[in-house]
């Protein structure tokens, strides 16, 4: 993620819901948008979003409300190493 | 792991001396060490994660360790894969690891599986082990490892790494979520960069691998609170350890109440990528150009646009003259700098990022575009060996 956030591991954005936060992120970092959202604008399924350490699936999904100081973690699956014999 | 059989297991004087620092810990003690000796662990992969995992489990006295790998040791491995050595370059990885593990601890048993871990052999290989440690490096094998652990009712000690980041958890469907609860679907092909493309700090797998080894020992010894139901997110640059809660996904297709995946499937098809062989570009082979074909094209048309989507620091390692450099991460925002009417070849290190860039360009309406199969490393091997391979 850091790669698409101009080297930052954390950013602060005003947003009142998770959906609003993702839209704001995509607007500020256009290259991230392609990775984050599919062609219909939905969050790609290999991303997971946690609000204060809890998966949004356990909350209200993308409509989960956000408050100042909430910490949102956006996590994509990682494959790992894979050398030259792999699928790169 | 309450089902580990302790009867008939004893420690020799030599073992008591070797494991004395364990025996001194009241939570481990003689019974704990006997449990480790009676235990078996399968380590899938002997790379960056599998190296520290297998070394520490061997040193700890886990009685039987299985190692699975189909690859050979090459020099790009040695920056992090510390179970291998310069002296074992070119050897089968399982042979290299076998010798090193038994050199570290000849009092254990090491079983080797010099083959890809596939839907056909995974259940047979994993069945006789107490704990499975996922040290794989690709999505098909990761999903396979998860699923067979669910089918066999075994814990799956998970780790993954990229650059300065690592994840670790214990997926054990009998007590918590599985990997599919978290990631129901793999990313689209080429969407997530690998360490072969993006790199990894060599010590990051040591950190994550030692956590996996610790979690494995805790499971075997029945100690502490495991990472079941929690995911560790580690970042070396910030030296941050974040934990998030994981719960079972009621819609999980492999461990949920209405699971419809009950045996190993075609994981390469599921993930859209082969686990064990190099892929064509994800957009299809008609968009590929080989290094030799590119050499001919450049001879005919020296003005052909070469778009290099690597990071600027990589071009200082090796580059073709006159390339336009737009890193993949900036490409979507800089499409206006490209002329879709002109023919263009996209390249990167080994063909993954360029395949991704190709998809992005095609979706933006570019048609006169190809990507260099195998990247600049293939160019260096096939056309110009004055360039280094990295």
Contacts between the chains, C-beta under 8 A, distances in Angstrom:
chain1	res1	chain2	res2	distance
A	2	B	163	7.8
A	2	B	164	7.9
A	2	B	165	8.0
A	3	B	198	7.5
A	3	B	329	5.2
A	4	B	329	5.4
A	9	B	235	6.3
A	9	B	237	7.0
A	9	B	238	5.9
A	9	B	240	8.0
A	30	B	332	5.3
A	30	B	333	4.3
A	31	B	328	8.0
A	31	B	329	5.0
A	31	B	330	6.0
A	31	B	331	6.9
A	31	B	332	4.6
A	31	B	333	5.6
A	33	B	332	7.0
A	34	B	332	5.1
A	34	B	360	6.3
A	35	B	191	6.6
A	39	B	363	7.7
A	44	B	187	7.0
A	44	B	188	7.5
A	44	B	191	7.5
A	45	B	183	7.8
A	45	B	184	6.1
A	45	B	185	4.5
A	46	B	183	5.9
A	46	B	185	6.4
A	46	B	186	6.4
A	46	B	187	3.9
A	46	B	188	7.9
A	46	B	191	7.2
A	46	B	192	7.2
A	48	B	182	6.2
A	48	B	183	7.5
A	50	B	244	4.4
A	50	B	245	7.8
A	53	B	242	7.7
A	53	B	243	6.5
A	53	B	244	4.9
A	53	B	245	5.8
A	54	B	244	7.4
A	54	B	245	5.6
A	55	B	244	7.0
A	55	B	245	6.8
A	55	B	246	7.0
A	55	B	247	6.9
A	57	B	247	7.8
A	57	B	249	7.0
A	58	B	245	7.5
A	58	B	247	6.0
A	73	B	233	6.8
A	73	B	242	6.5
A	73	B	244	6.2
A	75	B	167	7.8
A	75	B	231	8.0
A	75	B	233	6.6
A	75	B	244	7.7
A	76	B	187	6.9
A	76	B	192	6.3
A	77	B	139	7.4
A	77	B	160	7.6
A	77	B	183	4.8
A	77	B	186	7.0
A	77	B	187	5.9
A	77	B	192	6.4
A	78	B	160	4.2
A	78	B	161	6.8
A	78	B	162	4.7
A	78	B	165	7.1
A	78	B	167	6.1
A	78	B	192	6.5
A	79	B	137	6.3
A	79	B	138	5.5
A	79	B	139	5.4
A	79	B	142	7.2
A	79	B	160	6.8
A	79	B	162	7.9
A	79	B	192	5.6
A	79	B	194	5.4
A	80	B	47	7.8
A	80	B	48	7.3
A	80	B	49	7.1
A	80	B	136	6.8
A	80	B	137	3.9
A	80	B	138	7.3
A	80	B	160	4.8
A	80	B	161	5.5
A	80	B	162	7.1
A	80	B	194	6.9
A	80	B	195	6.2
A	81	B	47	5.1
A	81	B	48	5.2
A	81	B	49	7.9
A	81	B	137	3.9
A	81	B	161	7.2
A	81	B	194	6.6
A	81	B	195	4.3
A	81	B	196	6.7
A	81	B	200	6.8
A	81	B	205	7.7
A	82	B	137	4.3
A	82	B	138	5.4
A	82	B	194	4.3
A	82	B	195	6.6
A	82	B	196	5.1
A	83	B	47	7.7
A	83	B	71	6.9
A	83	B	74	6.7
A	83	B	76	6.4
A	83	B	77	6.8
A	83	B	137	7.8
A	83	B	196	5.6
A	84	B	74	7.3
A	84	B	76	7.5
A	84	B	196	6.8
A	84	B	278	8.0
A	84	B	350	6.8
A	84	B	377	7.7
A	85	B	71	5.8
A	85	B	276	7.3
A	85	B	277	7.8
A	85	B	278	7.3
A	86	B	137	6.8
A	86	B	138	5.9
A	86	B	194	6.8
A	86	B	196	6.5
A	86	B	275	7.8
A	86	B	276	7.7
A	86	B	278	7.3
A	87	B	138	6.2
A	87	B	194	8.0
A	87	B	273	4.5
A	87	B	274	5.5
A	87	B	275	7.0
A	87	B	277	7.4
A	87	B	278	6.5
A	87	B	279	4.6
A	87	B	352	8.0
A	88	B	194	5.5
A	88	B	196	4.8
A	88	B	197	5.7
A	88	B	278	7.4
A	88	B	279	7.9
A	88	B	350	4.9
A	88	B	351	6.5
A	88	B	352	4.3
